[in-house]
Amino acid sequence: MHVAHLQLTDFRSYAHADVELDPGITAFVGPNGQGKTNLVEAIGYVATLASHRVPTDAALIRAGQQRAVVGAKVVRELEPGRPRATVVEVEITAGKANRARVNGGSPVRARDVLGILHTVLFAPEDLALVKGDPDGRRRFLDALLVQLAPRTAATVADYERVLRQRSALLKSAGAAARSRQGGADLRTLDVWDGKLAQLGAQIVVERRRLVAELAPHVADAYEQVSAGQGDARIAYKASLDGALDQAAAASSTDAAPVELVEAQLLEAMGRLRPKEIERGVCLVGPHRDDLVLTLADLPAKGYASHGESWSFALALRLASWRVLTAGGPQGGPDDEPVLILDDVFAELDARRRERLAELVAPARQVLITAAVAADVPQPLAGGRVDVMAGEVSRVL
């Protein structure tokens, strides 16, 4: 697949922008602060309904406006010589639910367009996948799950809603206990326990399956990026790890069935309820889990050098690209995601820069941002779009 056209209205710094794109390699070149990253951020948003730079959508709307519109023409060749184009428009509205249109049709929920475009985005922020908190690694897994199976977006959203409701009830129960005004009615908490366990079990099982699929690709990609210097491994660490291992052993497969994970979550919530009420937080569930990264049997966080951390972050993204390519609806070359490299090469040393360039150069579409053309390695020489003060112009 590739993006053939990008159109923006009141997105970030752009009142309006129209950009034609070709398959292959395109570099957006211009000084910092001119709007290069805004363009690739918009493409990533169409694929994931999230920004790689900010946690909420409010900052994506141009100052003084109430809404932004991001449109992309996505071309896929499902049969040789027969490309099919799909036009996706996502409307981002301040304080309201976002809406979308496909091929100019009636408005639908924004998440209904998930799966039309796949992207894998490399950015300086990726270093936090290795050095940062577990929350970023959980988002990495969930975002990849949503691209592989768009229905997962509803499960994750519902889980987060239930988690907020249950946490609020725990806090009110704890406050009532501390004020000695009588115990809170905890029958409602039983209902939220059931909902949280049901949704949480689905997320845990899907994340564990995904990590098992990613693991060999991460190890291979790290070896390629680092030129064989180190053994990179990933593993899913759940708050129920011991119970999950027992459940898997009792199953005919290598993974714990959703029903057993749900039962283990319910048991743990019942056992930990006094502590949860005391602390006012949910102590068990996928929101407490982590993706563990190890390098030569040591935790990457805290032990890996800056260069090793970058190699690990790149390996995670390269592994995502390979899993998405293999796991798309067609399972063929045109399920290959659009690769976006946002100001990455300026962060890498010469060896890693060249290795990454060689690995991604054969991709169907690669979009790069760089402050100067010289930052783009020779293997990624291709088309160029200059960006200056919000003006976009192709260089022929």
Secondary structure by P-SEA (a helix, b strand, c coil): ccccbbbbcccccccbbbbbbbccbbbbcccccccaaaaaaaaaaaacccccccccccccccccccbbbbbbbccccccccbbbbbbbbbbbbccbbbbbccccccccccccccccbbbbbbcccccccccccaaaaaaaaaaaaaaacccaaaaaaaaaaaaaaaaaaaaaaaaaaaaccccccaaaaaaaaaaaaaaaaaaaaaaaaaaaaaaaaaaaaaaaaacccbbbbbbbbccaaaaaaaaaaacccccccaaaaaaaaaaaaaaaaaaaaaaccccccccccccccccccccccccccaaaaaaaaaaaaaaaaaaaaacccccccccccccccccccccccaaaaaaaaaaaccccbbbbbbccccccccccccbbbbbcccbbbbcc
